[in-house]
Structures are given as C-alpha cells and as structure tokens.
C-alpha cells in the first residue's frame, strides 16, 4: 500500500473513531458552550489532518512533475545527440575510429540510463551495424561506409526515431506502416541522388 492510500485510510479511520468514540461524550455534555468547543476542536483536528494530507500529496505531484520534465528534456537531448553522431558518420561517408567509434559506447551507456528497453534495443541494432562496418577493416582508423550499409543504417535510424516518438509520448502509437514505408522510399531516393546513382 502506497503513502497516499495509507493517508486516506488513516483519515477514514480517524473520522469513524471520532464519530463512534466521542458520541457518548457529546451526549453527556448535551450541547452548550462545552459541546461547541469540543465539536470545534475535533473539527479543527480533522481539518489539520486533511490539509496535511493534501499538502503532502500536492508536493509529491509537483516533485514528480519536475522529475518527469527533467527526464524528458534529457531524453530529447540524448536522442538528438545520437542522431547527430550517426548523421556525421553518414554525411561524410567515413567512420573515424579515433573520434566517432570512441563516442558510440558513451551514447549507448547514456541511452541505457535514460531510454526505455525498446529504444535501447533499437539503437543497439544501429550500433551493431556500425561496429560491423568498422571491424571489416580493423587496421584502418577511417573506414568508408558503403551505400548498402548507409541505407541500412538510415532504415534502422527510422525505426529508432519511431521508437523515440513513443518513448517521448509524442504519439501513443508508431507511425502508420504505409507512411513509414513512403518515408523510407523517399530517404533511399534522396540518398541515391546524393551518391549520384539516381
């Protein structure tokens, strides 16, 4: 049972106890100033307990809201960093071991800290593909990214972005499959144009 439910239960128990336990006291006093003082005292105690509960609950909600807002901002920043790092690799068509390969593990670790399991799994596929490209030429510090590898990474990035939408609650569901396929085709075409194969 969480704190909120315990507090509500305590208020209900106190209310019932006051009603049942102090009925004989009210009957004995039979109204008047003494009855009014006792009634007002119990009312004040009950209001203090209820106000304490409401203030505590409000503080918890505010703290949770601030925490959620901060985590959201950090996630957006991290997802942008991942996209920019991958864009840099694909833009020049070369993966540099001394720079870019060194930054990838740290991006993955930050993603493990902030991302949900689906986002981690989705980026792991991109990370794995980049590792495979670099491992193919272990003696070179700079490895060229082939057109097919570039397209595969772009496709995986599209999946990653789709998962990020859900994690950031931009939408409750992934992009429509037909729309996603249309976007993938357009990305492939634009990549072919850039590479001069169109």
C-alpha positions in Angstrom: 0.0 0.0 0.0 1.5 3.4 -1.0 1.6 6.5 1.1 -1.4 8.1 -0.5 -3.7 5.1 0.2 -2.3 4.9 3.8 -3.1 8.5 4.4 -6.7 8.2 3.1 -7.2 5.1 5.2 -5.9 6.9 8.3 -8.3 9.8 7.7 -11.3 7.4 7.3 -10.3 5.5 10.5 -9.9 8.8 12.4 -13.2 10.0 11.2 -15.1 6.8 12.2 -13.3 6.7 15.5 -14.2 10.3 16.3 -17.8 9.7 15.3 -18.2 6.5 17.3 -15.8 7.2 20.2 -17.0 10.7 21.1 -20.7 10.2 20.7 -21.1 9.4 24.4 -19.0 12.5 25.3 -21.4 14.7 23.3 -24.4 13.1 24.8 -23.0 13.6 28.3 -22.2 17.3 27.7 -25.6 17.9 26.0 -24.6 20.9 23.8 -23.9 24.3 25.2 -20.5 26.1 25.1 -18.6 23.0 26.1 -20.2 20.9 23.3 -19.4 23.6 20.8 -15.8 23.8 22.0 -15.3 20.1 21.8 -17.0 19.9 18.4 -14.9 22.8 17.0 -11.7 21.2 18.4 -12.4 17.9 16.7 -13.3 19.7 13.5 -10.1 21.6 13.6 -8.0 18.5 14.2 -9.8 16.7 11.3 -9.2 19.7 9.0 -5.5 19.9 10.0 -5.0 16.2 9.2 -6.8 16.5 5.9 -4.9 19.7 5.0 -1.6 17.9 5.8 -2.6 15.0 3.6 -3.5 17.4 0.7 -0.3 19.4 1.0 1.8 16.3 1.1 0.1 14.9 -1.9 0.5 18.2 -3.8 4.2 18.3 -3.0 4.6 14.7 -4.3 2.8 15.6 -7.5 4.9 18.7 -8.1 8.2 16.8 -7.4 7.1 14.0 -9.8 6.2 16.6 -12.4 9.6 18.3 -12.1 11.4 15.0 -12.3 9.4 13.9 -15.4 10.1 17.2 -17.1 13.8 17.0 -16.4 14.0 13.4 -17.7 12.0 14.3 -20.8 14.5 17.1 -21.6 17.4 14.8 -21.0 15.9 12.2 -23.3 15.3 14.7 -26.1 18.9 15.9 -25.8 20.2 12.4 -25.9 18.2 11.3 -28.8 19.4 14.4 -30.7 23.0 13.6 -29.9 22.5 10.0 -31.2 21.0 11.3 -34.4 23.7 13.9 -34.9 26.5 11.4 -34.2 25.1 9.0 -36.7 24.4 11.8 -39.2 28.0 12.9 -39.0 29.2 9.3 -39.9 26.9 9.0 -42.8 27.3 12.6 -44.1 31.0 12.3 -44.9 30.7 8.5 -45.6 33.6 7.7 -43.3 33.6 6.3 -39.8 36.6 7.5 -37.8 37.8 5.2 -35.1 39.7 7.8 -33.1 36.7 10.0 -32.9 33.3 8.6 -33.7 33.9 5.0 -32.6 35.1 6.3 -29.2 31.8 8.3 -28.7 29.4 5.4 -29.5 29.8 3.4 -26.3 29.1 6.5 -24.2 26.0 7.3 -26.2 24.9 3.7 -25.6 25.5 4.0 -21.9 23.6 7.3 -21.6 20.8 5.6 -23.5 20.8 2.7 -21.0 20.4 5.3 -18.3 17.5 7.2 -19.8 15.9 5.3 -22.6 13.3 2.6 -22.4 14.1 -1.0 -23.4 12.7 -0.6 -26.9 14.8 2.5 -27.6 17.9 0.7 -26.3 17.1 -2.4 -28.4 16.5 -0.2 -31.5 19.8 1.7 -31.1 21.7 -1.5 -30.4 20.9 -2.6 -34.0 22.4 0.6 -35.3 25.4 0.3 -33.0 25.9 -3.3 -34.1 25.8 -2.3 -37.8 28.3 0.4 -37.3 30.6 -2.0 -35.4 30.4 -4.5 -38.3 31.4 -1.8 -40.8 34.4 -0.7 -38.7 35.5 -4.3 -37.8 35.6 -5.2 -41.5 38.8 -3.1 -41.8 40.4 -3.3 -38.3 43.8 -1.8 -39.5 42.3 1.5 -40.7 41.4 4.4 -38.5 39.0 5.6 -41.2 36.6 3.2 -42.8 34.4 4.1 -45.7 30.6 3.4 -45.3 29.2 1.6 -48.4 25.9 2.6 -50.0 24.1 -0.5 -48.8 25.4 0.0 -45.2 24.4 3.6 -45.3 20.9 2.7 -46.4 20.6 0.0 -43.8 21.7 2.4 -41.1 19.2 5.0 -42.3 16.4 2.4 -42.2 17.4 1.4 -38.7 17.5 5.1 -37.7 14.0 5.4 -39.0 12.9 2.6 -36.7 14.8 4.2 -33.8 13.1 7.5 -34.4 9.7 5.7 -34.4 10.5 4.1 -31.0 11.7 7.5 -29.7 8.3 9.0 -30.6 6.6 6.5 -28.3 9.2 6.9 -25.5 8.8 10.7 -25.6 5.0 10.3 -25.7 4.8 12.4 -28.9 2.3 9.8 -30.0 0.6 6.8 -28.5 1.4 4.6 -31.5 4.1 4.2 -34.1 3.9 6.0 -37.4 1.5 4.4 -39.8 3.2 1.5 -41.7 2.3 2.8 -45.2 3.5 6.3 -44.3 6.7 4.8 -42.8 7.4 2.9 -46.0 6.8 6.0 -48.1 9.3 7.9 -46.0 11.8 5.1 -46.2 11.5 5.1 -50.0 12.0 8.9 -50.2 15.0 8.7 -47.9 16.5 5.9 -50.1 15.9 8.0 -53.2 17.5 11.1 -51.7 20.5 9.1 -50.6 20.9 7.7 -54.2 20.7 11.3 -55.5 23.4 12.4 -53.1 25.6 9.4 -54.1 24.9 10.2 -57.8 23.2 6.9 -58.5 19.8 8.3 -59.4 
